[in-house]
Amino acid sequence: MTVTRAQLTEAVYQEVGLSRNESSDLVEEVLSEISDTLIRGETVKISSFGRFGLREKGERTGRNPKTGEEVPITPRRVLFFRASNVLKEKINGPSVA
């Protein structure tokens, strides 16, 4: 199942008690701030949840799997997410170390 903006808005409405419009505005503002921060190249850390960041991938040579032809892949930035240990434990249960 995928969680949508509408579901996030409804959850804020139910839990916080803001109006639906205020809940929608709050969800949009949070997502916008996360997006803007990543666009600036900064890292977003959310305590007990995880970290969003960007990695620079350099130019490299790829291969078309169908023809075997070499194709240049241009440099780009890719988004990554690293879950916190707290989130990992909630998902998997306590780890045995």
Buried (B, 14 or more C-beta within 10 A) or exposed (E): EEEEEEEBBBEBBEEEEBEEEBBBBBBEEEEEEEEEBBEEEEEBEEEEBBEBBBEEEEEEEEEEEEEEEEEEEEEEEEEEEEEBEEBEEEEEEEEEE
